[in-house]
Amino acid sequence: MSKKILVSGLWAYVENGSAQVFSIITFLFIAKVVGPEEFGTVAIAAAWAALFGSLSEAGISDAVIQKVDRTKGFVSTAFWLNLGLALVGTLLVLAFGLTVKVSDNPKVSQYIAALAVGIPITALGNIPTSLLRAELRNKDLARRGIASDVAGCVAGIGCAMAGLGGWAIIVQTLLSTATKTAVVWRCSHWMPERTFEKEASLEILRYGYKSLGTGLLSSISARVDRFILGFFFGAKEVGIYAIASEGITRVSAVLITGLSQVMFPHYASLQKQKEALADAFFRSISWSCFVGAGAFAMLHTFAPWIASGVLGQKWADSAPILRILCLLGLMQCITVVAMTLYKSVGRPGLGLAHAASQVALNIALVFLLKDRGLEAIAIALAVRPLCFLAVHAFTTNLILENSKVRFFKSIAPGLLLYACAVGLSVGVTGLAHSTVWAAVAALVLVMGAIVVRVRGEWLASRS
């Protein structure tokens, strides 16, 4: 089983790695062409579309993965339920986009309406994807991901070169979604039955409403800055903030999306084996935090070069925001693994409680600091997750008894590595006035720490 998990995990990282490589190429090209204002307009529309789009999922995919003894009728019911909710979600997005004014820019409503088309397309592929993930068939999903990413990348860059502006991002998103759905059906060899079981639907919704609430609140929490900034700032400021936030999202996706996709079904299979579950959880959260610390420390170092050198001088103001939000990215490496544990053992209510408290605090912080500028908002949102580490330790202890100390011991090496690497980078920059030497110093520290840890675990495994 461990070999299967390892191979599945590697394919999950291939899937997400390829997705991010092609996505980053498209993202950088389009951002360089369209500029902050147009990018900010799309970011506002995408935030609202994603919020309503999450309503259509309702935690149904998670319910399918979490249920070990699923039947054909159960899975078919989940499919029809998901598709029905997706159609309702599409109507809500269209109604919202055409009737509610969320920005002075009329293009926002047009973009929201266009993105609504992707909701039912995504829903068609949700259940086949869940079945493949539950069976740890990430190799098939990796093929799907690569095909859709290539299609989206080519379409997005082509539209940007044709001068379509923000529509290039919309076309990329929709074509990539459609390709993923088409390929996953070909890979899964699964067809829904013409059946809808009332008991199964109630069971799915009983599990799913908490997962839905968690996903919805997490979506709000992740995008609350863009929602509110869209009201109080111009599209250019939103674009500058969104490009920095997008950078964090891309790196996070590479590091933790693949891990969570593999660990969710694995944790679920260990629900009744508490010691094995604890070992799997603390090992994964420790490595997630440690590798995330190295990646975000390097991103912090290279932020000015990425903003001005790669994207162009018009994006220079995003560098300080990107550096601040690197801490938020590291916290996501911890939070996602913990939230995956809650879902996998049938306790999505714990994730719901976390998400609700984070949304409330995020909204309060953005409203309080909106007059102090983008950097103040970024600092508040980046530091906020630190306050929740103790809460995660407590809720983890509800599932894995006597684990509070072990939780902090697991994440301590990663937090220490991040603090040392960022501190070294800032110190060298201040003393030598050179970002090159700062990057070299941070890279040597990060790589050295990873080598030492890998060697330590290898020696421990042999003893």
PyMOL commands that set and color helices and strands:
alter all, ss='L'
color gray80, all
select helices_A, chain A and resi 2-56+60-66+72-99+107-116+118-134+138-161+167-188+198-232+235-269+274-310+313-315+318-344+348-372+374-399+404-432+435-462
alter helices_A, ss='H'
color red, helices_A
deselect
rebuild
show_as cartoon
